[in-house]
């Protein structure tokens, strides 16, 4: 039935699942979906509207909780030795592979 209304003024569109929506010609031409990093074949909505001064960000890899622990502490004045001690005695931990879509 969607073909019957294609190209007409009628406000009639198919209901699509996420994979179909990402593959739909209209959405592909508008760049409405972007590939999900780390998940081949999956897509997620791209930022909308697409503004010239604040364009938004395309999907990026999911963060790893604690993945920046060492970097943040060093940037905030901790000595490398202090950070190592905190990690060794398990006061702190670094992210190890588990991702989180925050």
N, C-alpha and C positions, 0 to 999 in steps of 0.2 A: 504493500500500500504506500510505502514511502516514495516509490518511484512515480506513482500517480500524481503526487503533489510536488515533486521536484521541479524547481524552476517557476513555480506559480507564486501568487501573493498569499496563498493560504498559510496560516500559522499552524503548521502541522509538521512535527518532527518525531523521529523514532525515539524510544527510550532505550538507551544503550548501557551496557555494563562498562566498567572502567577500561577494559582492554579495547572494546569497540569504540569508546569515546576517544581514546588516544589515537586510534587508527583512522578515525573519520576524516574525510577529505577537508571539511571546513576547519576542524581543529588543527590538522597538520599545517594547512596554509596560514593560519593565524598564529602558529607556535603556542597553542594553548597548553600543551603538555611537554614535559622534559623527561628524559630518561632518569630513572632513579639510580643514583650512584651505588655500585656494589650489588645491584640486583638486575642482571641482564633480562631484558624483555618486560620489565615493569616500568610504568610511567607514573608521574605525579603532576598535578596541576602546576603550571608556570605562574609566576606572579601576574596579577591583573588588577587594575588596568596597567598597561605599559606606559609609564610616564617618562618624559625625557629627562627631567632633573632628578627624579627618584625612581629609577627603573626597577628596583627590587633585585632579588638574587635568584638565580636558577638553583634547583636542588643541589645540595652539596652532601658529601658523605656524613653519615651520622656521627656525632661525637662519641668518644670513648670516655666514660666517666673516670676522672682522675688522670686522663691522658696528658694533661698539661701541668700536672703537679710540680714537677721539677722546674720547668721553665718559669712558671708563675712565681715560685719562691725565690729563684735566682734573680728575677727581674725586680723583686721587692726587697732586695737587700740581704737575703740570707746567703751565707757563705756556702760554697760547695760542700765543705766538710759537714756543716750543720745539716744540710739536706740529706746527705748520705746517712748520717746517724739517725735522723728521723725515719728514714726508709728502712734501715736495718732493724731498728727496734719496733717496727710496725706501728709507730705513731701515725705515719702516713702510708698511703699505698698509691701505686701508679696503676692506671688502667691497663688491663690485660685482655684485650680482645672483645669484651662485651660492649656492644654499642647501645646508644640510647638516642631516640629521636625526641629531643627536648623542644 
